[in-house]
């Protein structure tokens, strides 16, 4: 009897210890980013995430999805995979497209909260802590966006969000005209991502349509009546390095193509809200272009933006038909 009692107590202690270890090892949040041939900037991001252990946060994983890079991306990530908190993991998605890479990451992610940023961003030290606070304090919150500031003031003021006003995103106009949330700084409950089937693989960098994968996933969340909030306390610093007029034009045209694809996708589904947004945008571009022609002033990049919008719509239609 005494032997059985001792064994029983020992088993109970081991069970409690195992349970405690499982709780400690439970992944609370997954950080996902897709990368392509930016190993130097990627290292800056990973160095920042490595310091998260000093903040007291536990149960964090960082998934780097390599979208078939030809540089030293795999080796760079390998330098961090021995760490335990956060846990760094390398994934390879050889099919081109940021959205495909992120969808792979979503499938592999263990966290209840999934945070997204870009390989040229550097998170604020409290970035992930503030994301978790937002979701922990509001069980109904499904989508969260945050502030994006320039890492280097010499860079062009592109792909940034500087509002310090907290807001509840409730209308299509707030998604894309101008956007309240963009992909360099956003987070979702994994259940929300599952409900809306992740990212559209026909949108985003690496495919013909080149952009708007982030706006599309936020817009589809809105249409599913999910709660979406922008918090100025959730901050990343964008280290994009674009400084020339050529850089400005190239990026602006990519965004215009992405918007054209986004408009076409939803207008073809008889979405009147998106149709109104598209009409207003096309009207503004047409008005600016016409004014430039009449006054014979130097054309701004708008002369290329208008056809880029239509080209994005055409590419999306083409890709959708070919994928069937």
C-alpha positions as CSV (number, residue, x, y, z in Angstrom):
1,X,0.0,0.0,0.0
2,X,2.8,2.4,0.9
3,X,4.6,1.7,-2.3
4,X,1.5,2.3,-4.3
5,X,0.9,5.6,-2.4
6,X,4.4,6.8,-3.1
7,X,4.2,5.9,-6.8
8,X,0.8,7.6,-7.0
9,X,2.1,10.8,-5.5
10,X,5.1,10.7,-7.8
11,X,2.9,10.3,-10.9
12,X,0.7,13.2,-9.7
13,X,3.8,15.4,-9.3
14,X,5.1,14.5,-12.8
15,X,1.7,15.2,-14.3
16,X,1.5,18.6,-12.6
17,X,5.1,19.3,-13.8
18,X,4.2,18.3,-17.4
19,X,1.1,20.4,-17.3
20,X,3.1,23.4,-16.1
21,X,5.7,22.9,-18.8
22,X,3.0,22.7,-21.5
23,X,1.6,26.0,-20.2
24,X,5.0,27.5,-20.3
25,X,5.7,26.2,-23.8
26,X,2.3,27.2,-25.3
27,X,2.7,29.6,-28.2
28,X,0.7,32.8,-27.5
29,X,1.6,34.7,-30.6
30,X,3.2,34.1,-34.0
31,X,5.1,36.8,-35.9
32,X,5.0,36.2,-39.7
33,X,6.9,37.9,-42.4
34,X,7.6,37.0,-46.0
35,X,11.0,37.9,-47.4
36,X,12.7,37.9,-50.7
37,X,16.4,38.8,-51.2
38,X,16.7,41.3,-48.3
39,X,18.9,39.3,-45.9
40,X,20.7,42.4,-44.6
41,X,17.5,44.2,-43.6
42,X,16.0,40.9,-42.4
43,X,18.9,40.5,-39.9
44,X,18.1,43.9,-38.4
45,X,14.5,42.7,-37.8
46,X,15.6,39.4,-36.3
47,X,18.1,41.2,-34.0
48,X,15.2,43.3,-32.7
49,X,12.9,40.3,-32.2
50,X,15.8,38.5,-30.4
51,X,15.6,41.1,-27.6
52,X,12.0,40.2,-26.8
53,X,13.1,37.8,-24.1
54,X,14.3,40.8,-22.0
55,X,10.7,42.2,-21.9
56,X,9.4,39.2,-20.1
57,X,7.1,38.0,-22.9
58,X,7.0,34.2,-23.3
59,X,5.4,31.8,-25.8
60,X,6.4,33.7,-28.9
61,X,7.5,32.3,-32.3
62,X,8.9,34.1,-35.3
63,X,8.2,32.5,-38.7
64,X,10.3,33.7,-41.6
65,X,8.9,32.6,-44.9
66,X,11.5,32.7,-47.7
67,X,9.8,33.4,-51.0
68,X,12.6,31.7,-52.9
69,X,15.4,34.1,-52.2
70,X,18.8,33.7,-54.0
71,X,20.8,35.6,-51.3
72,X,21.9,34.4,-47.8
73,X,18.4,34.5,-46.3
74,X,18.4,30.9,-45.1
75,X,21.8,31.3,-43.5
76,X,20.8,34.5,-41.8
77,X,17.7,32.8,-40.2
78,X,19.8,29.8,-39.2
79,X,21.8,32.1,-36.9
80,X,18.7,32.5,-34.7
81,X,17.0,29.1,-34.8
82,X,18.8,27.9,-31.7
83,X,17.0,30.5,-29.5
84,X,14.1,29.4,-27.4
85,X,12.3,32.7,-26.7
86,X,11.3,33.7,-29.2
87,X,11.4,30.5,-31.2
88,X,12.6,31.3,-34.8
89,X,11.6,29.1,-37.7
90,X,12.5,29.1,-41.3
91,X,10.0,28.1,-44.0
92,X,10.4,28.0,-47.8
93,X,7.7,28.9,-50.2
94,X,9.1,28.5,-53.7
95,X,6.0,29.6,-55.6
96,X,6.3,33.4,-56.1
97,X,4.0,35.8,-54.2
98,X,4.0,37.3,-50.8
99,X,0.4,36.2,-50.2
100,X,1.3,32.6,-50.9
101,X,4.2,32.8,-48.5
102,X,2.0,34.3,-45.7
103,X,-0.7,31.7,-46.3
104,X,2.0,29.0,-45.7
105,X,3.0,30.8,-42.5
106,X,-0.6,31.0,-41.3
107,X,-1.0,27.2,-41.8
108,X,2.2,26.6,-39.8
109,X,1.6,29.2,-37.1
110,X,0.9,27.8,-33.6
111,X,-0.1,31.1,-32.0
112,X,-3.6,32.3,-31.2
113,X,-2.6,35.8,-32.3
114,X,-0.8,36.2,-35.6
115,X,1.2,39.5,-36.2
116,X,2.4,40.6,-39.6
117,X,5.2,43.0,-40.6
118,X,7.7,43.3,-43.4
119,X,11.3,42.4,-43.7
120,X,12.3,46.1,-44.0
121,X,10.6,47.0,-40.7
122,X,12.0,47.3,-37.2
123,X,9.4,46.9,-34.4
124,X,9.2,49.1,-31.4
125,X,10.4,47.3,-28.3
126,X,6.8,47.1,-27.0
127,X,5.3,46.3,-30.3
128,X,4.3,42.7,-29.6
129,X,3.5,43.4,-25.9
130,X,1.0,46.1,-27.0
131,X,-0.5,43.8,-29.6
132,X,-1.2,41.1,-27.0
133,X,-2.6,43.7,-24.5
134,X,-5.1,44.8,-27.2
135,X,-6.3,41.3,-27.9
136,X,-6.3,40.2,-24.2
137,X,-8.4,43.2,-23.2
138,X,-11.0,42.8,-25.9
139,X,-12.2,39.2,-26.7
140,X,-14.2,40.6,-29.7
141,X,-11.2,42.2,-31.4
142,X,-10.3,40.3,-34.6
143,X,-8.1,42.6,-36.6
144,X,-5.6,45.2,-35.2
145,X,-3.5,47.8,-37.1
146,X,-0.9,50.2,-35.8
147,X,1.3,53.2,-36.4
148,X,4.2,53.1,-39.0
149,X,6.9,55.7,-38.8
150,X,10.1,56.2,-40.9
151,X,13.2,54.5,-39.5
152,X,15.3,57.0,-41.4
153,X,14.1,60.6,-41.9
154,X,16.0,60.8,-45.2
155,X,13.7,58.2,-46.7
156,X,10.6,59.2,-48.7
157,X,7.4,59.4,-46.6
158,X,5.9,56.3,-48.2
159,X,4.1,53.3,-46.6
160,X,3.7,55.1,-43.3
161,X,0.7,55.7,-41.0
162,X,1.3,58.5,-38.5
163,X,-2.1,59.0,-36.9
164,X,-2.1,59.1,-33.1
165,X,-5.8,58.7,-32.9
166,X,-7.3,55.4,-31.9
167,X,-10.1,54.4,-34.3
168,X,-12.6,51.7,-34.9
169,X,-12.5,50.8,-38.6
170,X,-16.2,50.4,-39.7
171,X,-16.4,51.7,-43.3
172,X,-14.9,50.6,-46.7
173,X,-13.5,54.1,-47.2
174,X,-11.3,53.7,-44.1
175,X,-9.8,50.6,-45.5
176,X,-8.4,52.1,-48.7
177,X,-9.0,55.8,-49.2
178,X,-6.7,56.4,-47.4
179,X,-6.0,53.1,-45.6
180,X,-6.2,53.0,-41.8
181,X,-4.2,49.7,-41.7
182,X,-1.5,48.3,-44.0
183,X,0.5,45.1,-44.0
184,X,3.7,46.4,-42.5
185,X,1.9,46.5,-39.1
186,X,-1.2,44.4,-38.5
187,X,-2.4,41.4,-36.4
188,X,-5.3,39.0,-36.5
189,X,-6.8,36.3,-34.4
190,X,-6.0,33.0,-36.2
191,X,-9.7,32.2,-36.1
192,X,-10.4,35.3,-38.1
193,X,-7.8,34.4,-40.7
194,X,-9.3,31.0,-41.0
195,X,-12.8,32.4,-41.4
196,X,-11.8,34.6,-44.3
197,X,-9.4,32.0,-45.9
198,X,-6.2,34.1,-45.5
199,X,-4.6,36.2,-48.2
200,X,-5.6,36.3,-51.9
201,X,-2.7,34.7,-53.8
202,X,-3.4,36.9,-56.9
203,X,-2.6,40.1,-55.0
204,X,0.6,41.4,-53.5
205,X,4.4,41.6,-54.3
206,X,5.8,38.8,-56.4
207,X,2.7,38.5,-58.7
208,X,1.5,40.7,-61.6
209,X,-0.9,42.8,-59.4
210,X,2.0,43.7,-57.1
211,X,0.1,45.2,-54.1
212,X,-3.1,45.5,-52.1
213,X,-3.1,42.1,-50.5
214,X,-3.2,43.8,-47.1
215,X,-6.1,46.1,-48.0
216,X,-8.0,43.2,-49.4
217,X,-7.7,41.0,-46.3
218,X,-8.8,43.9,-44.1
219,X,-11.7,44.7,-46.4
220,X,-12.9,41.1,-46.4
221,X,-12.7,41.1,-42.6
222,X,-14.8,44.2,-42.6
223,X,-17.4,42.5,-44.8
224,X,-17.5,39.6,-42.4
225,X,-18.4,42.1,-39.6
226,X,-15.2,41.4,-37.7
227,X,-14.1,44.0,-35.2
228,X,-11.2,46.1,-36.6
229,X,-9.2,48.6,-34.6
230,X,-6.3,50.9,-35.3
231,X,-4.1,51.5,-32.2
232,X,-1.3,54.2,-32.3
233,X,0.5,52.4,-29.5
234,X,1.4,49.5,-31.7
235,X,4.4,50.9,-33.6
236,X,6.9,49.7,-36.2
237,X,9.6,51.7,-38.0
238,X,9.8,51.4,-41.8
239,X,13.3,51.1,-43.1
240,X,12.4,51.0,-46.8
241,X,15.4,53.0,-48.0
242,X,13.5,54.7,-50.9
243,X,14.8,58.2,-51.6
244,X,14.8,59.0,-55.3
245,X,12.0,60.2,-57.7
246,X,12.4,56.9,-59.5
247,X,11.8,55.0,-56.3
248,X,8.7,57.1,-55.6
249,X,7.3,56.5,-59.1
250,X,8.0,52.7,-59.0
251,X,6.3,52.2,-55.6
252,X,3.4,54.5,-56.4
253,X,2.7,52.6,-59.7
254,X,2.8,49.3,-57.9
255,X,0.2,50.5,-55.4
256,X,-1.9,51.9,-58.2
257,X,-1.9,48.5,-59.9
258,X,-2.8,46.8,-56.7
259,X,-5.7,49.1,-56.1
260,X,-6.9,48.5,-59.7
261,X,-6.9,44.7,-59.0
262,X,-8.7,45.3,-55.6
263,X,-11.4,47.4,-57.3
264,X,-12.0,44.9,-60.0
265,X,-12.2,41.9,-57.7
266,X,-14.9,43.4,-55.5
267,X,-16.8,45.4,-58.1
268,X,-17.2,42.3,-60.2
269,X,-18.9,40.8,-57.1
270,X,-21.4,43.8,-57.3
271,X,-19.9,45.5,-54.3
272,X,-21.4,49.0,-54.5
273,X,-19.2,50.5,-51.7
274,X,-16.0,49.5,-53.5
275,X,-17.5,50.7,-56.8
276,X,-18.0,54.2,-55.3
277,X,-14.4,54.2,-53.9
278,X,-13.0,53.1,-57.3
279,X,-15.1,55.8,-59.2
280,X,-13.9,58.6,-56.9
281,X,-10.2,57.5,-57.3
282,X,-10.4,57.2,-61.1
283,X,-12.1,60.6,-61.3
284,X,-9.4,62.3,-59.2
285,X,-6.6,60.7,-61.4
286,X,-8.4,61.7,-64.6
287,X,-9.0,65.3,-63.3
288,X,-5.3,65.7,-62.4
289,X,-4.1,64.3,-65.7
290,X,-6.5,66.5,-67.7
291,X,-5.4,69.6,-65.8
292,X,-1.7,68.8,-66.5
293,X,-2.4,68.4,-70.2
294,X,-4.3,71.7,-70.5
295,X,-1.8,73.7,-68.5
296,X,1.1,71.9,-70.3
297,X,2.9,71.5,-67.0
298,X,5.3,68.7,-66.2
299,X,3.2,65.6,-65.8
300,X,3.2,64.2,-62.2
301,X,3.3,60.4,-61.8
302,X,-0.5,60.5,-62.1
303,X,0.0,60.3,-65.9
304,X,1.1,56.7,-65.3
305,X,-1.1,56.0,-62.3
306,X,-4.4,56.0,-64.2
307,X,-3.4,53.4,-66.8
308,X,-1.7,51.4,-63.9
309,X,-5.1,51.2,-62.2
310,X,-6.7,49.7,-65.3
311,X,-3.7,47.5,-65.9
312,X,-4.0,46.1,-62.4
313,X,-7.7,45.3,-63.1
314,X,-6.8,43.6,-66.3
315,X,-4.0,41.5,-64.7
316,X,-6.4,40.4,-61.9
317,X,-9.0,39.3,-64.4
318,X,-6.3,37.5,-66.5
319,X,-4.9,35.7,-63.4
320,X,-8.3,34.7,-62.1
321,X,-9.3,33.2,-65.4
322,X,-6.0,31.3,-65.8
323,X,-6.2,29.9,-62.2
324,X,-9.6,28.2,-62.9
